[in-house]
Amino acid sequence: MKLWGGRFKKPTAPELELLGSSIDFDRRLAFEDVRINRAYSRELQAVGVLSDGELQTILSGLDRVEEKLRENPPLEDEDIHTAVERMLGEAIEDPEVAAKVPTGRSRNDLAVTEMRLYLASAIEARVGDIEKLQASLLQQARASQDAILPGYTHLRRGQPVVYAQYLLAYFWALDRDRERLKAARTRALGLALGAGALAGNPFGVNRQRLAEELGFDHVLPNSIDAISSRDYILEFLSAGAILGTNLSRMAEDLILWSGAEYGFVSIDESYATGSSLMPQKRNPDSLELIRGKSGRLVGNLMALLTTVKGIATGYQRDLQEDKEPAFDTLDTLAMVLPVMDGVIKTLVVNRENMAAALSPDLLATDLAEYLVRKGIPFRNAHGIVGQVLARAAEKGVPPAELALDELREFSPEFDEAVSEVWDYRASAARRDTEGGVSPRAIAEQIKKAEKRL
C-alpha cells in the first residue's frame, strides 16, 4: 500500500524503495501515530467530515490496530503512517470510512506531531535518570565533606580541596544538563498537526483543541515553519551532546583517580572487567564506554546539523534523517546514565591515598596570601613566594622546612606565624566564600543541591 501514486504509471524502483523506507526505525512511533489518529478523527467529526457512527467505527478500529501493534508484528510498509492507515482499513468493515481519516492532513504534519510527542515523553524519562545520578552524587558528597585531596588544573596539583567539591561540581554540571533537556522538551511540545503539507488545514479543525487533547503546550503559529523546522530536535541533540561531554569528563577523572598512580577511589568489581590475557587487570570499562559514547552523541548532533543546513524552507525528504540521530541519542543516554549512577553509588573513597598525595607546594598560594595580610600587594607577594619555592627546590627540601631567617631574606614580613600556613585543612577552611571548599561553604552548597532536587 502507498499513500500516493495516482499519477504514476511506473512502479517505484526497488532500490529507491529500499532507500526511502523508514519503517525499521519509525515504527517506534506507532502508538503516537494511533493516538494522533484518534484525536484527529474526533476533530473531523466536530467539523462535520465524519458522522458520529463513522467516528465510533474508526475509534474501535484504532483500538484493534493498537492491540495488533502491541504484538509487534512484522511490517513491510514504507513507514509507520502507511502501516497504521493500512491496518485501520483492515480492522474495520468499511474501508471507505478509514479512507476519510487523513482528510486535510499530510504525512508532513502527522510525522512532526508524533515525533514531537514521542520526544517529549522520552526526554522526561532521561531527566529522571539525571536526577537519580545527581542524588547519588549528593549522597557521596555528604559522606566526603572532610576528605582532603589535591585540586588540579592542567592535570597538575594546584590547591587543597575536599572531594565533595568535585562531586558537587558534577552535580551542578548535570543540573544544567537537566535544565537544557527540560527546555528542549518544552520546545518539542508545539503542535504541528493542522499545518497540512504546507499551507494549513482547509476543513476548520480546531488546533487549540487538538493541542489540549494530545498534551501539547502550544500550537505552532506558522504552517510552513511547523512542518519544516527541526530545531527542536537539534536542541535536544545539542543538550544530549553536552550531557555526554560532561559524563565523559566525569569518567576521565574517575578512570585516572582509580588507577594505581592515584588510587583516590576504587571502582566496584560489578562495574569493571578483566583482561583476556593479563589475569591481574581490573579495567574501568564502564567509564571508558561512557567516555566513548560521548563521541556518538556529538556525532548525532553534527549529522542532523549538516542535513538541515543546506535545505530550503518547507518539507524535503532529507528531513527523514531527523529520527535516527534522535532515537540513537535517547537510547545511548538511556544506557550510560544508569551505568554512571551505579559507578557513583558503589564508588569507594580512599582517604588515605588522597591525604598522601598532599604536598606543601599546594600551599604556595596560601603563603602569598599570608604576605597579603601583612600588607604586601598580591602581585609582589606572588613574586616573593616564587623565589622562596625556587630556593627550596635548589636545596631539595619542602618550602615548609626553610628556616625563618632564610624566609626573611625574601621579605621582612615573615614571622613565626608563617608556620600556620602549612595546614591543608586550614587552607580549605579559609576558602569560605559561597561556592568555596570550607566546611561551611560545602554544607551550604549541599543544602542548595538538596533543594534543587
Residue, then its C-alpha position, 0 to 999 in steps of 0.5 A: m500500500k502507498l499513500w500516493g501514486g495516482r499519477f504514476k504509471k511506473p512502479t517505484a524502483p526497488e532500490l529507491e524503495l529500499l532507500g526511502s523506507s523508514i519503517d525499521f526505525d519509525r515504527r517506534l512511533a506507532f502508538e503516537d501515530v494511533r493516538i494522533n489518529r484518534a484525536y484527529s478523527r474526533e476533530l473531523q467529526a466536530v467539523g462535520v467530515l465524519s458522522d458520529g457512527e463513522l467516528q465510533t467505527i474508526l475509534s474501535g478500529l484504532d483500538r484493534v490496530e493498537e492491540k495488533l501493534r502491541e504484538n509487534p508484528p512484522l511490517e513491510d510498509e514504507d513507514i509507520h503512517t502507511a502501516v497504521e492507515r493500512m491496518l485501520g482499513e483492515a480492522i474495520e468493515d468499511p474501508e471507505v470510512a478509514a479512507k476519510v481519516p487523513t482528510g486535510r492532513s499530510r504525512n508532513d504534519l502527522a510525522v512532526t506531531e508524533m515525533r514531537l510527542y514521542l520526544a517529549s515523553a522520552i526526554e522526561a524519562r532521561v531527566g529522571d535518570i539525571e536526577k537519580l545520578q545527581a542524588s547519588l552524587l549528593q549522597q557521596a558528597r555528604a559522606s566526603q565533606d572532610a576528605i582532603l585531596p589535591g585540586y588540579t588544573h592542567l592535570r597538575r596539583g594546584q590547591p587543597v580541596v575536599y572531594a565533595q567539591y568535585l562531586l558537587a561540581y558534577f552535580w551542578a554540571l548535570d543540573r544544567d544538563r537537566e535544565r537544557l533537556k527540560a527546555a528542549r522538551t518544552r520546545a518539542l511540545g508545539l503542535a504541528l498537526g493542522a499545518g497540512a503539507l504546507a499551507g494549513n488545514p482547509f476543513g476548520v479543525n480546531r488546533q487549540r483543541l487538538a493541542e489540549e487533547l494530545g498534551f501539547d503546550h502550544v500550537l505552532p503559529n506558522s504552517i510552513d515553519a511547523i512542518s519544516s523546522r527541526d530545531y527542536i530536535l537539534e536542541f535536544l541533540s545539542a543538550g544530549a551532546i553536552l550531557g555526554t561531554n560532561l559524563s565523559r569528563m566525569a569518567e576521565d577523572l574517575i578512570l585516572w583517580s582509580g588507577a594505581e598512580y592515584g588510587f583516590v577511589s576504587i571502582d566496584e568489581s560489578y562495574a569493571t572487567g578483566s583482561s583476556l590475557m593479563p589475569q591481574k587487570r581490573n579495567p574501568d570499562s564502564l567509564e571508558l564506554i561512557r567516555g566513548k559514547s560521548g563521541r556518538l552523541v556529538g556525532n548525532l548532533m553534527a549529522l542532523l546539523t549538516t542535513v538541515k543546513g543546506i535545505a530550503t524552507g518547507y518539507q524535503r525528504d532529507l528531513q527523514e534523517d531527523k529520527e535516527p540521530a534522535f532515537d540513537t541519542l535517547d537510547t545511548l543516554a538511556m544506557v550510560l546514565p544508569v551505568m554512571d549512577g551505579v559507578i557513583k553509588t558503589l564508588v569507594v573513597n580512599r582517604e588515605n591515598m588522597a591525604a598522601a598525595l598532599s604536598p606543601d607546594l599546594l600551599a604556595t598560594d596560601l603563603a602569598e596570601y599570608l604576605v597579603r595580610k601583612g600588607i604586601p600587594f598580591r602581585n609582589a607577594h606572588g613574586i616573593v613566594g616564587q623565589v622562596l619555592a625556587r630556593a627550596a627546590e635548589k636545596g631539595v627540601p619542602p618550602a615548609e622546612l626553610a628556616l625563618d631567617e632564610l624566609r626573611e631574606f625574601s621579605p621582612e614580613f615573615d614571622e613565626a606565624v608563617s608556620e600556620v600556613w602549612d595546614y591543608r585543612a586550614s587552607a580549605a577552611r579559609r576558602d569560605t566564600e559561597g561556592g568555596v571548599s570550607p566546611r561551611a561553604i560545602a554544607e551550604q552548597i549541599k543544602k542548595a543541591e538538596k533543594r534543587l532536587 
